[in-house]
Amino acid sequence: MEFSSAVYDQEWRFGQHGLPADLISIGMATEDPLAPPDLKLTIEDYPFANDSIILWNAIK
């Protein structure tokens, strides 16, 4: 647990690995300023992305 915590502390960055950036980096979304969450999903029926974007916008 301590090792994992140390690695995440050094490697994980919110701006690079947070939800919108993560979906873009894995190719599941593209930036689209005309879409409501500023993202356009490449696969419309992707439950994780659909639900997490709703949550992301609520927290944001």
PDBQT receptor file of N, H, CA, C and O in Angstrom, charges set to zero:
ATOM      1  N   MET A   1       0.827  -1.174   0.000  1.00  0.00    +0.000 N 
ATOM      2  CA  MET A   1       0.000   0.000   0.000  1.00  0.00    +0.000 C 
ATOM      3  C   MET A   1       0.883   1.255   0.000  1.00  0.00    +0.000 C 
ATOM      4  O   MET A   1       0.610   2.216  -0.719  1.00  0.00    +0.000 OA
ATOM      5  N   GLU A   2       1.914   1.233   0.793  1.00  0.00    +0.000 N 
ATOM      6  H   GLU A   2       2.136   0.452   1.377  1.00  0.00    +0.000 HD
ATOM      7  CA  GLU A   2       2.817   2.381   0.860  1.00  0.00    +0.000 C 
ATOM      8  C   GLU A   2       3.526   2.591  -0.475  1.00  0.00    +0.000 C 
ATOM      9  O   GLU A   2       3.690   3.726  -0.922  1.00  0.00    +0.000 OA
ATOM     10  N   PHE A   3       3.946   1.500  -1.109  1.00  0.00    +0.000 N 
ATOM     11  H   PHE A   3       3.813   0.577  -0.746  1.00  0.00    +0.000 HD
ATOM     12  CA  PHE A   3       4.604   1.577  -2.409  1.00  0.00    +0.000 C 
ATOM     13  C   PHE A   3       3.661   2.172  -3.458  1.00  0.00    +0.000 C 
ATOM     14  O   PHE A   3       4.046   3.066  -4.212  1.00  0.00    +0.000 OA
ATOM     15  N   SER A   4       2.427   1.670  -3.501  1.00  0.00    +0.000 N 
ATOM     16  H   SER A   4       2.114   0.944  -2.890  1.00  0.00    +0.000 HD
ATOM     17  CA  SER A   4       1.447   2.184  -4.467  1.00  0.00    +0.000 C 
ATOM     18  C   SER A   4       1.200   3.674  -4.248  1.00  0.00    +0.000 C 
ATOM     19  O   SER A   4       1.106   4.447  -5.201  1.00  0.00    +0.000 OA
ATOM     20  N   SER A   5       1.098   4.056  -3.004  1.00  0.00    +0.000 N 
ATOM     21  H   SER A   5       1.174   3.428  -2.229  1.00  0.00    +0.000 HD
ATOM     22  CA  SER A   5       0.871   5.466  -2.684  1.00  0.00    +0.000 C 
ATOM     23  C   SER A   5       2.036   6.330  -3.164  1.00  0.00    +0.000 C 
ATOM     24  O   SER A   5       1.822   7.421  -3.694  1.00  0.00    +0.000 OA
ATOM     25  N   ALA A   6       3.241   5.859  -2.985  1.00  0.00    +0.000 N 
ATOM     26  H   ALA A   6       3.415   4.973  -2.555  1.00  0.00    +0.000 HD
ATOM     27  CA  ALA A   6       4.425   6.617  -3.415  1.00  0.00    +0.000 C 
ATOM     28  C   ALA A   6       4.466   6.744  -4.938  1.00  0.00    +0.000 C 
ATOM     29  O   ALA A   6       4.789   7.809  -5.465  1.00  0.00    +0.000 OA
ATOM     30  N   VAL A   7       4.145   5.674  -5.635  1.00  0.00    +0.000 N 
ATOM     31  H   VAL A   7       3.883   4.809  -5.207  1.00  0.00    +0.000 HD
ATOM     32  CA  VAL A   7       4.153   5.703  -7.100  1.00  0.00    +0.000 C 
ATOM     33  C   VAL A   7       3.080   6.658  -7.615  1.00  0.00    +0.000 C 
ATOM     34  O   VAL A   7       3.347   7.478  -8.493  1.00  0.00    +0.000 OA
ATOM     35  N   TYR A   8       1.878   6.553  -7.076  1.00  0.00    +0.000 N 
ATOM     36  H   TYR A   8       1.662   5.887  -6.362  1.00  0.00    +0.000 HD
ATOM     37  CA  TYR A   8       0.799   7.452  -7.522  1.00  0.00    +0.000 C 
ATOM     38  C   TYR A   8       1.125   8.905  -7.214  1.00  0.00    +0.000 C 
ATOM     39  O   TYR A   8       0.785   9.797  -7.991  1.00  0.00    +0.000 OA
ATOM     40  N   ASP A   9       1.770   9.144  -6.109  1.00  0.00    +0.000 N 
ATOM     41  H   ASP A   9       2.046   8.420  -5.477  1.00  0.00    +0.000 HD
ATOM     42  CA  ASP A   9       2.142  10.512  -5.750  1.00  0.00    +0.000 C 
ATOM     43  C   ASP A   9       3.103  11.105  -6.768  1.00  0.00    +0.000 C 
ATOM     44  O   ASP A   9       3.046  12.301  -7.052  1.00  0.00    +0.000 OA
ATOM     45  N   GLN A  10       3.987  10.279  -7.321  1.00  0.00    +0.000 N 
ATOM     46  H   GLN A  10       4.034   9.307  -7.090  1.00  0.00    +0.000 HD
ATOM     47  CA  GLN A  10       4.980  10.753  -8.283  1.00  0.00    +0.000 C 
ATOM     48  C   GLN A  10       4.447  10.761  -9.716  1.00  0.00    +0.000 C 
ATOM     49  O   GLN A  10       4.855  11.610 -10.508  1.00  0.00    +0.000 OA
ATOM     50  N   GLU A  11       3.558   9.851 -10.065  1.00  0.00    +0.000 N 
ATOM     51  H   GLU A  11       3.226   9.161  -9.421  1.00  0.00    +0.000 HD
ATOM     52  CA  GLU A  11       3.150   9.652 -11.447  1.00  0.00    +0.000 C 
ATOM     53  C   GLU A  11       1.793  10.254 -11.816  1.00  0.00    +0.000 C 
ATOM     54  O   GLU A  11       1.611  10.714 -12.943  1.00  0.00    +0.000 OA
ATOM     55  N   TRP A  12       0.851  10.256 -10.890  1.00  0.00    +0.000 N 
ATOM     56  H   TRP A  12       0.999   9.883  -9.975  1.00  0.00    +0.000 HD
ATOM     57  CA  TRP A  12      -0.512  10.647 -11.229  1.00  0.00    +0.000 C 
ATOM     58  C   TRP A  12      -0.680  12.153 -11.120  1.00  0.00    +0.000 C 
ATOM     59  O   TRP A  12      -0.375  12.746 -10.085  1.00  0.00    +0.000 OA
ATOM     60  N   ARG A  13      -1.164  12.769 -12.187  1.00  0.00    +0.000 N 
ATOM     61  H   ARG A  13      -1.411  12.287 -13.028  1.00  0.00    +0.000 HD
ATOM     62  CA  ARG A  13      -1.422  14.210 -12.211  1.00  0.00    +0.000 C 
ATOM     63  C   ARG A  13      -2.875  14.425 -12.608  1.00  0.00    +0.000 C 
ATOM     64  O   ARG A  13      -3.339  13.885 -13.613  1.00  0.00    +0.000 OA
ATOM     65  N   PHE A  14      -3.589  15.216 -11.817  1.00  0.00    +0.000 N 
ATOM     66  H   PHE A  14      -3.212  15.654 -11.001  1.00  0.00    +0.000 HD
ATOM     67  CA  PHE A  14      -5.011  15.418 -12.036  1.00  0.00    +0.000 C 
ATOM     68  C   PHE A  14      -5.298  15.977 -13.427  1.00  0.00    +0.000 C 
ATOM     69  O   PHE A  14      -6.228  15.517 -14.090  1.00  0.00    +0.000 OA
ATOM     70  N   GLY A  15      -4.533  16.943 -13.875  1.00  0.00    +0.000 N 
ATOM     71  H   GLY A  15      -3.778  17.317 -13.337  1.00  0.00    +0.000 HD
ATOM     72  CA  GLY A  15      -4.755  17.552 -15.179  1.00  0.00    +0.000 C 
ATOM     73  C   GLY A  15      -4.553  16.593 -16.343  1.00  0.00    +0.000 C 
ATOM     74  O   GLY A  15      -5.165  16.757 -17.398  1.00  0.00    +0.000 OA
ATOM     75  N   GLN A  16      -3.705  15.602 -16.157  1.00  0.00    +0.000 N 
ATOM     76  H   GLN A  16      -3.208  15.469 -15.300  1.00  0.00    +0.000 HD
ATOM     77  CA  GLN A  16      -3.419  14.643 -17.220  1.00  0.00    +0.000 C 
ATOM     78  C   GLN A  16      -4.250  13.372 -17.108  1.00  0.00    +0.000 C 
ATOM     79  O   GLN A  16      -4.521  12.715 -18.113  1.00  0.00    +0.000 OA
ATOM     80  N   HIS A  17      -4.651  13.027 -15.901  1.00  0.00    +0.000 N 
ATOM     81  H   HIS A  17      -4.431  13.562 -15.084  1.00  0.00    +0.000 HD
ATOM     82  CA  HIS A  17      -5.339  11.758 -15.690  1.00  0.00    +0.000 C 
ATOM     83  C   HIS A  17      -6.748  11.916 -15.151  1.00  0.00    +0.000 C 
ATOM     84  O   HIS A  17      -7.413  10.916 -14.877  1.00  0.00    +0.000 OA
ATOM     85  N   GLY A  18      -7.222  13.146 -14.991  1.00  0.00    +0.000 N 
ATOM     86  H   GLY A  18      -6.682  13.957 -15.214  1.00  0.00    +0.000 HD
ATOM     87  CA  GLY A  18      -8.602  13.375 -14.581  1.00  0.00    +0.000 C 
ATOM     88  C   GLY A  18      -9.541  12.934 -15.688  1.00  0.00    +0.000 C 
ATOM     89  O   GLY A  18      -9.095  12.603 -16.786  1.00  0.00    +0.000 OA
ATOM     90  N   LEU A  19     -10.812  12.927 -15.413  1.00  0.00    +0.000 N 
ATOM     91  H   LEU A  19     -11.174  13.196 -14.521  1.00  0.00    +0.000 HD
ATOM     92  CA  LEU A  19     -11.777  12.326 -16.334  1.00  0.00    +0.000 C 
ATOM     93  C   LEU A  19     -11.726  12.825 -17.775  1.00  0.00    +0.000 C 
ATOM     94  O   LEU A  19     -11.524  12.001 -18.666  1.00  0.00    +0.000 OA
ATOM     95  N   PRO A  20     -11.893  14.104 -18.065  1.00  0.00    +0.000 N 
ATOM     96  CA  PRO A  20     -11.916  14.488 -19.482  1.00  0.00    +0.000 C 
ATOM     97  C   PRO A  20     -10.610  14.146 -20.200  1.00  0.00    +0.000 C 
ATOM     98  O   PRO A  20     -10.631  13.624 -21.315  1.00  0.00    +0.000 OA
ATOM     99  N   ALA A  21      -9.493  14.436 -19.571  1.00  0.00    +0.000 N 
ATOM    100  H   ALA A  21      -9.476  14.860 -18.666  1.00  0.00    +0.000 HD
ATOM    101  CA  ALA A  21      -8.197  14.154 -20.195  1.00  0.00    +0.000 C 
ATOM    102  C   ALA A  21      -7.986  12.654 -20.385  1.00  0.00    +0.000 C 
ATOM    103  O   ALA A  21      -7.411  12.224 -21.384  1.00  0.00    +0.000 OA
ATOM    104  N   ASP A  22      -8.451  11.869 -19.431  1.00  0.00    +0.000 N 
ATOM    105  H   ASP A  22      -8.918  12.218 -18.619  1.00  0.00    +0.000 HD
ATOM    106  CA  ASP A  22      -8.297  10.417 -19.529  1.00  0.00    +0.000 C 
ATOM    107  C   ASP A  22      -9.115   9.860 -20.699  1.00  0.00    +0.000 C 
ATOM    108  O   ASP A  22      -8.616   9.032 -21.461  1.00  0.00    +0.000 OA
ATOM    109  N   LEU A  23     -10.357  10.305 -20.844  1.00  0.00    +0.000 N 
ATOM    110  H   LEU A  23     -10.762  10.978 -20.225  1.00  0.00    +0.000 HD
ATOM    111  CA  LEU A  23     -11.181   9.826 -21.963  1.00  0.00    +0.000 C 
ATOM    112  C   LEU A  23     -10.575  10.216 -23.309  1.00  0.00    +0.000 C 
ATOM    113  O   LEU A  23     -10.621   9.439 -24.262  1.00  0.00    +0.000 OA
ATOM    114  N   ILE A  24     -10.015  11.405 -23.385  1.00  0.00    +0.000 N 
ATOM    115  H   ILE A  24      -9.977  12.037 -22.610  1.00  0.00    +0.000 HD
ATOM    116  CA  ILE A  24      -9.373  11.846 -24.625  1.00  0.00    +0.000 C 
ATOM    117  C   ILE A  24      -8.119  11.033 -24.899  1.00  0.00    +0.000 C 
ATOM    118  O   ILE A  24      -7.881  10.621 -26.034  1.00  0.00    +0.000 OA
ATOM    119  N   SER A  25      -7.311  10.799 -23.866  1.00  0.00    +0.000 N 
ATOM    120  H   SER A  25      -7.503  11.134 -22.944  1.00  0.00    +0.000 HD
ATOM    121  CA  SER A  25      -6.044  10.087 -24.067  1.00  0.00    +0.000 C 
ATOM    122  C   SER A  25      -6.233   8.629 -24.483  1.00  0.00    +0.000 C 
ATOM    123  O   SER A  25      -5.381   8.071 -25.174  1.00  0.00    +0.000 OA
ATOM    124  N   ILE A  26      -7.341   8.004 -24.069  1.00  0.00    +0.000 N 
ATOM    125  H   ILE A  26      -8.034   8.457 -23.508  1.00  0.00    +0.000 HD
ATOM    126  CA  ILE A  26      -7.575   6.609 -24.471  1.00  0.00    +0.000 C 
ATOM    127  C   ILE A  26      -8.405   6.518 -25.746  1.00  0.00    +0.000 C 
ATOM    128  O   ILE A  26      -8.763   5.424 -26.182  1.00  0.00    +0.000 OA
ATOM    129  N   GLY A  27      -8.711   7.674 -26.343  1.00  0.00    +0.000 N 
ATOM    130  H   GLY A  27      -8.420   8.563 -25.988  1.00  0.00    +0.000 HD
ATOM    131  CA  GLY A  27      -9.407   7.684 -27.622  1.00  0.00    +0.000 C 
ATOM    132  C   GLY A  27     -10.908   7.499 -27.532  1.00  0.00    +0.000 C 
ATOM    133  O   GLY A  27     -11.548   7.220 -28.546  1.00  0.00    +0.000 OA
ATOM    134  N   MET A  28     -11.487   7.644 -26.359  1.00  0.00    +0.000 N 
ATOM    135  H   MET A  28     -10.967   7.871 -25.535  1.00  0.00    +0.000 HD
ATOM    136  CA  MET A  28     -12.917   7.469 -26.191  1.00  0.00    +0.000 C 
ATOM    137  C   MET A  28     -13.690   8.772 -26.368  1.00  0.00    +0.000 C 
ATOM    138  O   MET A  28     -14.920   8.763 -26.422  1.00  0.00    +0.000 OA
ATOM    139  N   ALA A  29     -12.963   9.910 -26.459  1.00  0.00    +0.000 N 
ATOM    140  H   ALA A  29     -11.964   9.917 -26.415  1.00  0.00    +0.000 HD
ATOM    141  CA  ALA A  29     -13.628  11.201 -26.632  1.00  0.00    +0.000 C 
ATOM    142  C   ALA A  29     -12.686  12.158 -27.349  1.00  0.00    +0.000 C 
ATOM    143  O   ALA A  29     -11.470  11.966 -27.379  1.00  0.00    +0.000 OA
ATOM    144  N   THR A  30     -13.282  13.185 -27.920  1.00  0.00    +0.000 N 
ATOM    145  H   THR A  30     -14.269  13.341 -27.896  1.00  0.00    +0.000 HD
ATOM    146  CA  THR A  30     -12.503  14.265 -28.513  1.00  0.00    +0.000 C 
ATOM    147  C   THR A  30     -13.039  15.582 -27.952  1.00  0.00    +0.000 C 
ATOM    148  O   THR A  30     -14.191  15.666 -27.526  1.00  0.00    +0.000 OA
ATOM    149  N   GLU A  31     -12.196  16.591 -27.958  1.00  0.00    +0.000 N 
ATOM    150  H   GLU A  31     -11.261  16.522 -28.304  1.00  0.00    +0.000 HD
ATOM    151  CA  GLU A  31     -12.642  17.895 -27.487  1.00  0.00    +0.000 C 
ATOM    152  C   GLU A  31     -13.598  18.493 -28.506  1.00  0.00    +0.000 C 
ATOM    153  O   GLU A  31     -13.330  18.493 -29.708  1.00  0.00    +0.000 OA
ATOM    154  N   ASP A  32     -14.707  18.999 -28.010  1.00  0.00    +0.000 N 
ATOM    155  H   ASP A  32     -14.925  18.999 -27.034  1.00  0.00    +0.000 HD
ATOM    156  CA  ASP A  32     -15.716  19.616 -28.876  1.00  0.00    +0.000 C 
ATOM    157  C   ASP A  32     -16.387  20.746 -28.098  1.00  0.00    +0.000 C 
ATOM    158  O   ASP A  32     -17.247  20.489 -27.256  1.00  0.00    +0.000 OA
ATOM    159  N   PRO A  33     -16.002  21.997 -28.372  1.00  0.00    +0.000 N 
ATOM    160  CA  PRO A  33     -16.562  23.112 -27.619  1.00  0.00    +0.000 C 
ATOM    161  C   PRO A  33     -18.066  23.292 -27.803  1.00  0.00    +0.000 C 
ATOM    162  O   PRO A  33     -18.699  23.986 -27.006  1.00  0.00    +0.000 OA
ATOM    163  N   LEU A  34     -18.650  22.687 -28.829  1.00  0.00    +0.000 N 
ATOM    164  H   LEU A  34     -18.136  22.123 -29.476  1.00  0.00    +0.000 HD
ATOM    165  CA  LEU A  34     -20.090  22.818 -29.057  1.00  0.00    +0.000 C 
ATOM    166  C   LEU A  34     -20.913  21.797 -28.272  1.00  0.00    +0.000 C 
ATOM    167  O   LEU A  34     -22.119  21.972 -28.100  1.00  0.00    +0.000 OA
ATOM    168  N   ALA A  35     -20.269  20.740 -27.800  1.00  0.00    +0.000 N 
ATOM    169  H   ALA A  35     -19.289  20.598 -27.939  1.00  0.00    +0.000 HD
ATOM    170  CA  ALA A  35     -20.974  19.724 -27.018  1.00  0.00    +0.000 C 
ATOM    171  C   ALA A  35     -21.091  20.207 -25.571  1.00  0.00    +0.000 C 
ATOM    172  O   ALA A  35     -20.194  20.892 -25.080  1.00  0.00    +0.000 OA
ATOM    173  N   PRO A  36     -22.172  19.864 -24.887  1.00  0.00    +0.000 N 
ATOM    174  CA  PRO A  36     -22.388  20.373 -23.523  1.00  0.00    +0.000 C 
ATOM    175  C   PRO A  36     -21.239  20.152 -22.545  1.00  0.00    +0.000 C 
ATOM    176  O   PRO A  36     -20.877  21.097 -21.843  1.00  0.00    +0.000 OA
ATOM    177  N   PRO A  37     -20.643  18.962 -22.455  1.00  0.00    +0.000 N 
ATOM    178  CA  PRO A  37     -19.522  18.852 -21.515  1.00  0.00    +0.000 C 
ATOM    179  C   PRO A  37     -18.166  19.155 -22.165  1.00  0.00    +0.000 C 
ATOM    180  O   PRO A  37     -17.127  18.800 -21.607  1.00  0.00    +0.000 OA
ATOM    181  N   ASP A  38     -18.161  19.797 -23.318  1.00  0.00    +0.000 N 
ATOM    182  H   ASP A  38     -19.005  20.085 -23.771  1.00  0.00    +0.000 HD
ATOM    183  CA  ASP A  38     -16.938  20.098 -24.085  1.00  0.00    +0.000 C 
ATOM    184  C   ASP A  38     -16.237  18.842 -24.580  1.00  0.00    +0.000 C 
ATOM    185  O   ASP A  38     -15.062  18.883 -24.947  1.00  0.00    +0.000 OA
ATOM    186  N   LEU A  39     -16.954  17.733 -24.591  1.00  0.00    +0.000 N 
ATOM    187  H   LEU A  39     -17.908  17.700 -24.294  1.00  0.00    +0.000 HD
ATOM    188  CA  LEU A  39     -16.425  16.461 -25.083  1.00  0.00    +0.000 C 
ATOM    189  C   LEU A  39     -17.425  15.822 -26.027  1.00  0.00    +0.000 C 
ATOM    190  O   LEU A  39     -18.637  15.943 -25.848  1.00  0.00    +0.000 OA
ATOM    191  N   LYS A  40     -16.909  15.150 -27.019  1.00  0.00    +0.000 N 
ATOM    192  H   LYS A  40     -15.924  15.052 -27.164  1.00  0.00    +0.000 HD
ATOM    193  CA  LYS A  40     -17.757  14.332 -27.894  1.00  0.00    +0.000 C 
ATOM    194  C   LYS A  40     -17.242  12.914 -27.795  1.00  0.00    +0.000 C 
ATOM    195  O   LYS A  40     -16.084  12.642 -28.113  1.00  0.00    +0.000 OA
ATOM    196  N   LEU A  41     -18.097  12.012 -27.355  1.00  0.00    +0.000 N 
ATOM    197  H   LEU A  41     -19.037  12.233 -27.097  1.00  0.00    +0.000 HD
ATOM    198  CA  LEU A  41     -17.696  10.614 -27.211  1.00  0.00    +0.000 C 
ATOM    199  C   LEU A  41     -17.566   9.968 -28.579  1.00  0.00    +0.000 C 
ATOM    200  O   LEU A  41     -18.399  10.184 -29.459  1.00  0.00    +0.000 OA
ATOM    201  N   THR A  42     -16.517   9.174 -28.754  1.00  0.00    +0.000 N 
ATOM    202  H   THR A  42     -15.840   8.998 -28.039  1.00  0.00    +0.000 HD
ATOM    203  CA  THR A  42     -16.342   8.467 -30.020  1.00  0.00    +0.000 C 
ATOM    204  C   THR A  42     -17.275   7.263 -30.101  1.00  0.00    +0.000 C 
ATOM    205  O   THR A  42     -17.659   6.847 -31.193  1.00  0.00    +0.000 OA
ATOM    206  N   ILE A  43     -17.638   6.706 -28.953  1.00  0.00    +0.000 N 
ATOM    207  H   ILE A  43     -17.326   7.045 -28.065  1.00  0.00    +0.000 HD
ATOM    208  CA  ILE A  43     -18.615   5.629 -28.863  1.00  0.00    +0.000 C 
ATOM    209  C   ILE A  43     -19.753   6.147 -27.998  1.00  0.00    +0.000 C 
ATOM    210  O   ILE A  43     -19.578   6.332 -26.793  1.00  0.00    +0.000 OA
ATOM    211  N   GLU A  44     -20.901   6.380 -28.588  1.00  0.00    +0.000 N 
ATOM    212  H   GLU A  44     -21.043   6.229 -29.566  1.00  0.00    +0.000 HD
ATOM    213  CA  GLU A  44     -22.022   6.978 -27.861  1.00  0.00    +0.000 C 
ATOM    214  C   GLU A  44     -22.552   6.080 -26.739  1.00  0.00    +0.000 C 
ATOM    215  O   GLU A  44     -22.991   6.575 -25.702  1.00  0.00    +0.000 OA
ATOM    216  N   ASP A  45     -22.511   4.763 -26.948  1.00  0.00    +0.000 N 
ATOM    217  H   ASP A  45     -22.155   4.360 -27.792  1.00  0.00    +0.000 HD
ATOM    218  CA  ASP A  45     -23.030   3.835 -25.947  1.00  0.00    +0.000 C 
ATOM    219  C   ASP A  45     -21.875   3.279 -25.103  1.00  0.00    +0.000 C 
ATOM    220  O   ASP A  45     -21.546   2.096 -25.184  1.00  0.00    +0.000 OA
ATOM    221  N   TYR A  46     -21.279   4.138 -24.308  1.00  0.00    +0.000 N 
ATOM    222  H   TYR A  46     -21.547   5.099 -24.243  1.00  0.00    +0.000 HD
ATOM    223  CA  TYR A  46     -20.176   3.763 -23.421  1.00  0.00    +0.000 C 
ATOM    224  C   TYR A  46     -20.597   4.169 -22.011  1.00  0.00    +0.000 C 
ATOM    225  O   TYR A  46     -20.334   5.299 -21.599  1.00  0.00    +0.000 OA
ATOM    226  N   PRO A  47     -21.244   3.275 -21.261  1.00  0.00    +0.000 N 
ATOM    227  CA  PRO A  47     -21.857   3.626 -19.977  1.00  0.00    +0.000 C 
ATOM    228  C   PRO A  47     -20.907   4.306 -18.989  1.00  0.00    +0.000 C 
ATOM    229  O   PRO A  47     -21.307   5.256 -18.317  1.00  0.00    +0.000 OA
ATOM    230  N   PHE A  48     -19.674   3.847 -18.886  1.00  0.00    +0.000 N 
ATOM    231  H   PHE A  48     -19.349   3.075 -19.432  1.00  0.00    +0.000 HD
ATOM    232  CA  PHE A  48     -18.738   4.481 -17.956  1.00  0.00    +0.000 C 
ATOM    233  C   PHE A  48     -18.564   5.953 -18.289  1.00  0.00    +0.000 C 
ATOM    234  O   PHE A  48     -18.632   6.803 -17.401  1.00  0.00    +0.000 OA
ATOM    235  N   ALA A  49     -18.341   6.259 -19.555  1.00  0.00    +0.000 N 
ATOM    236  H   ALA A  49     -18.285   5.568 -20.276  1.00  0.00    +0.000 HD
ATOM    237  CA  ALA A  49     -18.118   7.648 -19.958  1.00  0.00    +0.000 C 
ATOM    238  C   ALA A  49     -19.388   8.474 -19.782  1.00  0.00    +0.000 C 
ATOM    239  O   ALA A  49     -19.332   9.594 -19.274  1.00  0.00    +0.000 OA
ATOM    240  N   ASN A  50     -20.517   7.939 -20.190  1.00  0.00    +0.000 N 
ATOM    241  H   ASN A  50     -20.563   7.029 -20.602  1.00  0.00    +0.000 HD
ATOM    242  CA  ASN A  50     -21.773   8.676 -20.058  1.00  0.00    +0.000 C 
ATOM    243  C   ASN A  50     -22.066   9.034 -18.601  1.00  0.00    +0.000 C 
ATOM    244  O   ASN A  50     -22.377  10.183 -18.290  1.00  0.00    +0.000 OA
ATOM    245  N   ASP A  51     -21.966   8.060 -17.725  1.00  0.00    +0.000 N 
ATOM    246  H   ASP A  51     -21.713   7.126 -17.978  1.00  0.00    +0.000 HD
ATOM    247  CA  ASP A  51     -22.257   8.294 -16.313  1.00  0.00    +0.000 C 
ATOM    248  C   ASP A  51     -21.202   9.184 -15.657  1.00  0.00    +0.000 C 
ATOM    249  O   ASP A  51     -21.537  10.064 -14.864  1.00  0.00    +0.000 OA
ATOM    250  N   SER A  52     -19.954   8.961 -15.981  1.00  0.00    +0.000 N 
ATOM    251  H   SER A  52     -19.682   8.247 -16.625  1.00  0.00    +0.000 HD
ATOM    252  CA  SER A  52     -18.900   9.731 -15.326  1.00  0.00    +0.000 C 
ATOM    253  C   SER A  52     -18.888  11.187 -15.785  1.00  0.00    +0.000 C 
ATOM    254  O   SER A  52     -18.518  12.069 -15.009  1.00  0.00    +0.000 OA
ATOM    255  N   ILE A  53     -19.283  11.456 -17.018  1.00  0.00    +0.000 N 
ATOM    256  H   ILE A  53     -19.584  10.741 -17.648  1.00  0.00    +0.000 HD
ATOM    257  CA  ILE A  53     -19.365  12.845 -17.481  1.00  0.00    +0.000 C 
ATOM    258  C   ILE A  53     -20.468  13.586 -16.723  1.00  0.00    +0.000 C 
ATOM    259  O   ILE A  53     -20.300  14.751 -16.363  1.00  0.00    +0.000 OA
ATOM    260  N   ILE A  54     -21.584  12.917 -16.485  1.00  0.00    +0.000 N 
ATOM    261  H   ILE A  54     -21.720  11.970 -16.777  1.00  0.00    +0.000 HD
ATOM    262  CA  ILE A  54     -22.662  13.526 -15.700  1.00  0.00    +0.000 C 
ATOM    263  C   ILE A  54     -22.159  13.868 -14.300  1.00  0.00    +0.000 C 
ATOM    264  O   ILE A  54     -22.397  14.964 -13.793  1.00  0.00    +0.000 OA
ATOM    265  N   LEU A  55     -21.466  12.920 -13.687  1.00  0.00    +0.000 N 
ATOM    266  H   LEU A  55     -21.273  12.029 -14.098  1.00  0.00    +0.000 HD
ATOM    267  CA  LEU A  55     -20.902  13.154 -12.358  1.00  0.00    +0.000 C 
ATOM    268  C   LEU A  55     -19.864  14.256 -12.374  1.00  0.00    +0.000 C 
ATOM    269  O   LEU A  55     -19.845  15.107 -11.485  1.00  0.00    +0.000 OA
ATOM    270  N   TRP A  56     -18.997  14.248 -13.381  1.00  0.00    +0.000 N 
ATOM    271  H   TRP A  56     -19.013  13.557 -14.104  1.00  0.00    +0.000 HD
ATOM    272  CA  TRP A  56     -17.947  15.259 -13.519  1.00  0.00    +0.000 C 
ATOM    273  C   TRP A  56     -18.553  16.654 -13.589  1.00  0.00    +0.000 C 
ATOM    274  O   TRP A  56     -18.086  17.575 -12.919  1.00  0.00    +0.000 OA
ATOM    275  N   ASN A  57     -19.601  16.807 -14.407  1.00  0.00    +0.000 N 
ATOM    276  H   ASN A  57     -19.981  16.058 -14.951  1.00  0.00    +0.000 HD
ATOM    277  CA  ASN A  57     -20.253  18.106 -14.549  1.00  0.00    +0.000 C 
ATOM    278  C   ASN A  57     -20.948  18.530 -13.263  1.00  0.00    +0.000 C 
ATOM    279  O   ASN A  57     -20.971  19.718 -12.941  1.00  0.00    +0.000 OA
ATOM    280  N   ALA A  58     -21.516  17.579 -12.520  1.00  0.00    +0.000 N 
ATOM    281  H   ALA A  58     -21.497  16.614 -12.782  1.00  0.00    +0.000 HD
ATOM    282  CA  ALA A  58     -22.160  17.907 -11.251  1.00  0.00    +0.000 C 
ATOM    283  C   ALA A  58     -21.144  18.398 -10.226  1.00  0.00    +0.000 C 
ATOM    284  O   ALA A  58     -21.412  19.344  -9.484  1.00  0.00    +0.000 OA
ATOM    285  N   ILE A  59     -19.999  17.767 -10.187  1.00  0.00    +0.000 N 
ATOM    286  H   ILE A  59     -19.782  16.999 -10.789  1.00  0.00    +0.000 HD
ATOM    287  CA  ILE A  59     -18.950  18.161  -9.239  1.00  0.00    +0.000 C 
ATOM    288  C   ILE A  59     -18.316  19.478  -9.678  1.00  0.00    +0.000 C 
ATOM    289  O   ILE A  59     -17.989  20.333  -8.855  1.00  0.00    +0.000 OA
ATOM    290  N   LYS A  60     -18.151  19.621 -10.984  1.00  0.00    +0.000 N 
ATOM    291  H   LYS A  60     -18.417  18.926 -11.653  1.00  0.00    +0.000 HD
ATOM    292  CA  LYS A  60     -17.520  20.814 -11.533  1.00  0.00    +0.000 C 
ATOM    293  C   LYS A  60     -18.339  22.045 -11.200  1.00  0.00    +0.000 C 
ATOM    294  O   LYS A  60     -17.967  23.156 -11.579  1.00  0.00    +0.000 OA
TER     295      LYS A  60
